[in-house]
Amino acid sequence: MKFSTDIIRIMEKHKGLIYLCRIRTGTEPERKSGLKTEGGTGTGIRGEKTEVECRSASTSTTLEGRVRMIYTTKIIVARTHVQREGARTCHSTRRTHWKVLRVFAVTCAFLLALGAVMTSSWLSRVPRKPDIDTNKWWGVGAPPGGAADDTIRRFKIEFNNTVVQALRSRIRERRPLTKPLEGVQSEYGMNTVYLEKILEHWQGTYDFQKRAEMLNRFDHYKTQIQGLDIHFIRAKPAQRDFQGTVLPLLLLHGWPSSSKEFDKIIPMLTTPRKGRGFVFEVVAADLPGFGFSEGTTKPGLNPVQIGVIMRNLMLRLGFQQFYVHAGDWGAQCAMHMATLFPEHVLGFHTNMPLSSMMVSQLKIVLGAFYPSFLVDSKYLDRIYPLKNFFTYLIRESGYFHIQATKPDTIGVALTDSPSGLASYIMEKMAICTNRDQLNTPHGGLEGLNIEDVLDTVTIAWVNSCIVTSMRLYAEGYSTKSSEISILHEIPTIVPTGAINFRYEVVYQPDWILKDKFPNLVHSTTHDFGGHFVALEYPNELVDDIFAATEEFLRFHASK
Amino acid sequence: MKFSTDIIRIMEKHKGLIYLCRIRTGTEPERKSGLKTEGGTGTGIRGEKTEVECRSASTSTTLEGRVRMIYTTKIIVARTHVQREGARTCHSTRRTHWKVLRVFAVTCAFLLALGAVMTSSWLSRVPRKPDIDTNKWWGVGAPPGGAADDTIRRFKIEFNNTVVQALRSRIRERRPLTKPLEGVQSEYGMNTVYLEKILEHWQGTYDFQKRAEMLNRFDHYKTQIQGLDIHFIRAKPAQRDFQGTVLPLLLLHGWPSSSKEFDKIIPMLTTPRKGRGFVFEVVAADLPGFGFSEGTTKPGLNPVQIGVIMRNLMLRLGFQQFYVHAGDWGAQCAMHMATLFPEHVLGFHTNMPLSSMMVSQLKIVLGAFYPSFLVDSKYLDRIYPLKNFFTYLIRESGYFHIQATKPDTIGVALTDSPSGLASYIMEKMAICTNRDQLNTPHGGLEGLNIEDVLDTVTIAWVNSCIVTSMRLYAEGYSTKSSEISILHEIPTIVPTGAINFRYEVVYQPDWILKDKFPNLVHSTTHDFGGHFVALEYPNELVDDIFAATEEFLRFHASK
C-alpha cells in the first residue's frame, strides 16, 4: 500500500501546522489528456495523528483512500496508481479550522432555522372543532324517557337551623389545632392561631340568617340542564324605564366560589350608568357541583362540558345571544363556550385572561432570554424571572395537584370538618388575594371582607359540595379526553376584554393573549387587586365590564 | 473579477450534481518550479446557487477567494492571477455532503465529549461535610439552664377510654361522604364506599385495647434528646444464653408510620438464626413529631437533624457503634446519619435505597435514551419509559406536594376528622403497596393487614401528630438550609445493603446506588412487595437484614 504510506509521511513531515494535502491519480499524460484527474483532498490537523487507509473496491478499477483525523475527509481516486506529490502539494492553511467552525455554525443556524420554521408551522395549525354532544346526560344513571324537565323553579337560599346548629357544634368541638412553629406566620400554610379567631367568629357571631337574607335579595332559580339541577340568580335592570338596550350577561365563578362571589357586582351591573346606552340583565349561575347546583355522578364533566351546560342554561332562559364575564375555572368554561358557540356569545370579559396555546407557552419560555422584549417593564415581575414565578407556582399549587389527582381522598376530611374546610378554603383565598403576605398571620386574607369569605365556606359546607367542586380539577386535567387540549389550540374569535389585576395567578401581555383571542378589543392592567376581585374591587371590575362591552358593541357594529 | 465569474459558470454548468472545484494560481512553469502552488478547494452543492468572491489582501501578494453556499469553504491562493481550470478540474464528489455532515458530527461529538468531561468533573466534586451542631435545642423556647434531663423512662402505650370513645363518636357522626363517580373505583382517590366499611370496623370492632396490649409486649421508653421526648422500643435478644455476638440495630420508619411499623420484624430480629453468629438488640424509635415522640416547635427539624437526634439516642443508650435499618424518610435520616457519623454507623440497610446525587439523576435521565444499557431488562419497567414513571409520580405525589408546602393548612382537617385522617393515610398506604390497583375499591390496601393499617391511623389520631409528621416534608424540601443538598452529594462510605421490592416508590440499579454508597456490599431485588414491607413481607425483609449484616461484618473484618 504505497499510497497509504506516502500520505502518512507527508502529513507527519509537516506536523505542527495544518496542511491541505492532495492526491493525484494516473500518469502526467493521462491527467493532461483528461482521462485521469486529480483525486480529491484531505486535511491534516496540527499535532494530531493521521491515518490513511486504502482498499480496493469490488470492480478493482477504483481505489478508496480515507484520511482519518478529527475532521474526516474522504478521498476518491480513479486508479490504483498513486503518485506522491511531495511538499509542493501541501499548502499551509492555518485558517482551515475556521472553515470547519463556520461549517459547524452555519449548519447549526440552518438546523435551528429549519426547526423554527417547522415548529412555527406546526404551532400555527388550527385543529378542527371537536364534536360535542350538546345534550349529554350528566344526571344519575341513564336519561329518563319522555320529555325532559325544563321547568324553571324559584329557589331560596336557606341555612336551616338544624344544619347551622350542627355546624356550630362541630366548630366548637374541634380538636385542638397544632400551633404554628415558633416565628412562623403563614409560611407553612394556615396560621392556626389566626384560624381559631375566625372559627370563633364563624360559630359565634357570623349571622347565618342575615347572610342568607342578603343573598336572597336577588331572585334565585333552579332548572334542570342535561340531568343536573342548576342554580342561578337572575337579576333584571333595576330601572324599569331605562331607555337604552338591556344586554344579557352571564357571570361564571371559579373554585371554591359560587354565584355568591358576584353579589356585590350584580346590582352595579343592573344599574344604568351615565354615558352608557346599555345596562345588563344578569344571570349568575353556580357551576355544577358548586354552591347550590347539583354535582354530576359521572366522570368527564370538564370545563368544556360545563360550557355546554351554561350555554344551554342561557338558551333555556331565552337568550340566544349574550355576553359573559368570568374568572378562574368559570373563565375556562366561558372561553370554551365562546370558542364552540360564537353564534351565541357576543363578548367575553375576564379577570383571568389566559392563552394556554402551545405557541403562547413557548413565547413565554423563550421570553425568559429577553424579558423586556416580551413584557412592558412595568409588568415584568408578574412573569419574570421565570424562576420566581415557578417557585411561587410550586409553593402555591399543592392544593391544585391533590385536587387534580385525589379529590376524593382529601374530600373526606374537608366534608367532615368545618374547621378543616375553612382552613383549606381560606388559605387559598388569602394567597390568591395577595401572595406576598405569607409573613402575616392572615396570609393575605384581610384583603377580603371576612363575611364574604365565610359565606363562601358556609355555602360549601351546607351543600357538602367540596368534593364535587374539587373534581373539576381532575376533569380539567384528565388525559381521557382530548377535547380540552384541542379547544385550547383553537382561537376564540368572539370579541374579548381582559382585566389584569396585580395578584392574579398568571399574567400574559396582550400580544400573547391575542394568540388565543385575536379579537382582544379591550384590555386594562391594574397594579392592585387579586384573584377574587369581584369581592375585593367590585367597582373597578364593573367599570371594566361596561367599558369592554362598549368595545364589543363597536366591534359588532363595524361588521 | 474573472475568477469569480468562471467558477460560477463551472458550478452552474454541472448543476444537478455535487462537484469539487479547485483553483490554481500562477503559471504552469511557476507551479512546476514549486514557487506557486494549487490554491485550495471549494465545494458546490447540487441545485444550490454558488457565489465566489475575490479580494486583495493588504500585502497585495495574496488573493482570497471564497465560495459561499450552504457549506462555506475558504480558498486561499498565492497570487492575484487565477486560471480557469475548466471541466477537467471539476471532479464529481457526490459524497462531499457526507464529508461536511461528518465534520458536523465529529464537532458535535467533540463538544459533547468536552461537555461531558466538564460536567463529570463538576459532578464528581465532593463537598465538605457541613458543620452540624449535635446539641441543637429543639424543645419549646430556649434550652433550660443546668444539666439536661437524660433519664430514660419506661413508657406504656395507652389508648385511653375517653379518647377512644370520643374517636368512635366522631367516626359514627361523620357527615355523609360523597360517593365515588359511576364506574370509578380508586381513580379519583379513596373510594368512600370502601372507606365506610373500614370506618365501621374501626369504630365498631377494631379492638383498641388488644392492639395496645400487642404493642406493649415490647419494652417502651421515652428519653429527652435535644429538648424533645423521644419514644422508642428496646428489644433485647430473646435467647439469653446465645453464644454469638449481639449487634445493636436501630430501626427508623417513615411517613405516616411509627415504630409500630416494625412490630412484626422486631421479634424476628432478636431471635438467633441457624448459621448466623450474631443476633440483634433492636432499638425502634419514633421520629420526632411521629407516633409517641414529641414534635418540635421550631422550624428546621429536617432529616439531617433527625439523624443527629437518632445518633444521640443511640449514644444515650450506650451504643457507640450500631447498625441501622430504615425505609422512607427514616432511610433519609439514617443515610445522613451514616454520612455524618461513619464512626458510629457500622452498616446501613434499607428497603428504599436512593441516591439523590446529581450524577445519579443525570444517569437516569440520560439512560432514557438507551434504558437497557442502564438497567437489567427484568427491572426496566421500574424506571422506563420515564414518561410512565413521571406520570405515576405526578399522579401520586399530590400529598407530597401539599405536605411540603402547606402542611398546616391540610393538617387542620386531618387533625379534626378521623374519617378524613383514615382516608388520607390509607389511600397512600394502598398506593405505595401496589400502585397498579386503582381499578379496585381498596386501591392496593388489601396487600396489608387492615389491623396494621388502623394501628397506624389510630396512633396518628391519639397523638394528634399528623401536622408535625407532615411538616417533615416541608423541612426536607426547605430552601432555607443547604445541609441536605450538601450531604446528598457526599458519598456514604459505611457498608450498605439494599433490598428492592417491586412497588417501592423508586428503583435504582446498583451501579447508580454506588454513586452514593460506594460500599454497597449487598443487594437483593424482589418481584413482589411494596413500600411498607416490614408489615407486608416481614420474613423476606428480616432474611435480608441478616444477610446484609453478614456482609457488613465481612467488610469490617477485611479492613
Chai-1 contact restraints between the chains, C-beta under 6 A:
chainA,res_idxA,chainB,res_idxB,connection_type,confidence,min_distance_angstrom,max_distance_angstrom,comment,restraint_id
A,G34,B,R88,contact,1.0,0.0,6.0,A-B,restraint_1
A,T37,B,H91,contact,1.0,0.0,6.0,A-B,restraint_2
A,T41,B,T41,contact,1.0,0.0,6.0,A-B,restraint_3
A,Y71,B,V103,contact,1.0,0.0,6.0,A-B,restraint_4
A,T72,B,R102,contact,1.0,0.0,6.0,A-B,restraint_5
A,T73,B,K99,contact,1.0,0.0,6.0,A-B,restraint_6
A,K74,B,R95,contact,1.0,0.0,6.0,A-B,restraint_7
A,K74,B,K99,contact,1.0,0.0,6.0,A-B,restraint_8
A,R88,B,G34,contact,1.0,0.0,6.0,A-B,restraint_9
A,R88,B,T37,contact,1.0,0.0,6.0,A-B,restraint_10
A,H91,B,T37,contact,1.0,0.0,6.0,A-B,restraint_11
A,R95,B,K74,contact,1.0,0.0,6.0,A-B,restraint_12
A,K99,B,T73,contact,1.0,0.0,6.0,A-B,restraint_13
A,K99,B,K74,contact,1.0,0.0,6.0,A-B,restraint_14
A,V100,B,V103,contact,1.0,0.0,6.0,A-B,restraint_15
A,R102,B,T72,contact,1.0,0.0,6.0,A-B,restraint_16
A,V103,B,Y71,contact,1.0,0.0,6.0,A-B,restraint_17
A,V103,B,V100,contact,1.0,0.0,6.0,A-B,restraint_18
A,V103,B,V103,contact,1.0,0.0,6.0,A-B,restraint_19
A,F104,B,T107,contact,1.0,0.0,6.0,A-B,restraint_20
A,V106,B,T72,contact,1.0,0.0,6.0,A-B,restraint_21
A,T107,B,F104,contact,1.0,0.0,6.0,A-B,restraint_22
A,R174,B,D416,contact,1.0,0.0,6.0,A-B,restraint_23
A,R175,B,T415,contact,1.0,0.0,6.0,A-B,restraint_24
A,R175,B,D416,contact,1.0,0.0,6.0,A-B,restraint_25
A,L177,B,V412,contact,1.0,0.0,6.0,A-B,restraint_26
A,T178,B,G411,contact,1.0,0.0,6.0,A-B,restraint_27
A,T178,B,V467,contact,1.0,0.0,6.0,A-B,restraint_28
A,L181,B,P299,contact,1.0,0.0,6.0,A-B,restraint_29
A,E182,B,T297,contact,1.0,0.0,6.0,A-B,restraint_30
A,E182,B,K298,contact,1.0,0.0,6.0,A-B,restraint_31
A,Y188,B,P407,contact,1.0,0.0,6.0,A-B,restraint_32
A,Y188,B,D408,contact,1.0,0.0,6.0,A-B,restraint_33
A,Y188,B,A474,contact,1.0,0.0,6.0,A-B,restraint_34
A,G189,B,K406,contact,1.0,0.0,6.0,A-B,restraint_35
A,G189,B,D408,contact,1.0,0.0,6.0,A-B,restraint_36
A,G189,B,T409,contact,1.0,0.0,6.0,A-B,restraint_37
A,M190,B,D408,contact,1.0,0.0,6.0,A-B,restraint_38
A,M190,B,T409,contact,1.0,0.0,6.0,A-B,restraint_39
A,T297,B,E182,contact,1.0,0.0,6.0,A-B,restraint_40
A,K298,B,E182,contact,1.0,0.0,6.0,A-B,restraint_41
A,P299,B,L181,contact,1.0,0.0,6.0,A-B,restraint_42
A,R395,B,T405,contact,1.0,0.0,6.0,A-B,restraint_43
A,G398,B,H401,contact,1.0,0.0,6.0,A-B,restraint_44
A,G398,B,I402,contact,1.0,0.0,6.0,A-B,restraint_45
A,G398,B,T405,contact,1.0,0.0,6.0,A-B,restraint_46
A,G398,B,K406,contact,1.0,0.0,6.0,A-B,restraint_47
A,H401,B,G398,contact,1.0,0.0,6.0,A-B,restraint_48
A,H401,B,H401,contact,1.0,0.0,6.0,A-B,restraint_49
A,I402,B,G398,contact,1.0,0.0,6.0,A-B,restraint_50
A,I402,B,I402,contact,1.0,0.0,6.0,A-B,restraint_51
A,T405,B,R395,contact,1.0,0.0,6.0,A-B,restraint_52
A,T405,B,G398,contact,1.0,0.0,6.0,A-B,restraint_53
A,K406,B,G189,contact,1.0,0.0,6.0,A-B,restraint_54
A,K406,B,G398,contact,1.0,0.0,6.0,A-B,restraint_55
A,P407,B,Y188,contact,1.0,0.0,6.0,A-B,restraint_56
A,P407,B,G189,contact,1.0,0.0,6.0,A-B,restraint_57
A,D408,B,Y188,contact,1.0,0.0,6.0,A-B,restraint_58
A,D408,B,G189,contact,1.0,0.0,6.0,A-B,restraint_59
A,D408,B,M190,contact,1.0,0.0,6.0,A-B,restraint_60
A,T409,B,G189,contact,1.0,0.0,6.0,A-B,restraint_61
A,T409,B,M190,contact,1.0,0.0,6.0,A-B,restraint_62
A,T409,B,S423,contact,1.0,0.0,6.0,A-B,restraint_63
A,T409,B,Y424,contact,1.0,0.0,6.0,A-B,restraint_64
A,T409,B,E427,contact,1.0,0.0,6.0,A-B,restraint_65
A,G411,B,T178,contact,1.0,0.0,6.0,A-B,restraint_66
A,V412,B,L177,contact,1.0,0.0,6.0,A-B,restraint_67
A,V412,B,S419,contact,1.0,0.0,6.0,A-B,restraint_68
A,V412,B,G420,contact,1.0,0.0,6.0,A-B,restraint_69
A,V412,B,S423,contact,1.0,0.0,6.0,A-B,restraint_70
A,A413,B,A413,contact,1.0,0.0,6.0,A-B,restraint_71
A,A413,B,L414,contact,1.0,0.0,6.0,A-B,restraint_72
A,A413,B,S417,contact,1.0,0.0,6.0,A-B,restraint_73
A,A413,B,G420,contact,1.0,0.0,6.0,A-B,restraint_74
A,L414,B,A413,contact,1.0,0.0,6.0,A-B,restraint_75
A,T415,B,R175,contact,1.0,0.0,6.0,A-B,restraint_76
A,D416,B,R174,contact,1.0,0.0,6.0,A-B,restraint_77
A,D416,B,R175,contact,1.0,0.0,6.0,A-B,restraint_78
A,D416,B,S417,contact,1.0,0.0,6.0,A-B,restraint_79
A,D416,B,S419,contact,1.0,0.0,6.0,A-B,restraint_80
A,D416,B,G420,contact,1.0,0.0,6.0,A-B,restraint_81
A,S417,B,A413,contact,1.0,0.0,6.0,A-B,restraint_82
A,S417,B,D416,contact,1.0,0.0,6.0,A-B,restraint_83
A,S417,B,S417,contact,1.0,0.0,6.0,A-B,restraint_84
A,S419,B,V412,contact,1.0,0.0,6.0,A-B,restraint_85
A,S419,B,D416,contact,1.0,0.0,6.0,A-B,restraint_86
A,G420,B,V412,contact,1.0,0.0,6.0,A-B,restraint_87
A,G420,B,A413,contact,1.0,0.0,6.0,A-B,restraint_88
A,G420,B,D416,contact,1.0,0.0,6.0,A-B,restraint_89
A,S423,B,T409,contact,1.0,0.0,6.0,A-B,restraint_90
A,S423,B,V412,contact,1.0,0.0,6.0,A-B,restraint_91
A,E427,B,T409,contact,1.0,0.0,6.0,A-B,restraint_92
A,V467,B,T178,contact,1.0,0.0,6.0,A-B,restraint_93
A,A474,B,Y188,contact,1.0,0.0,6.0,A-B,restraint_94
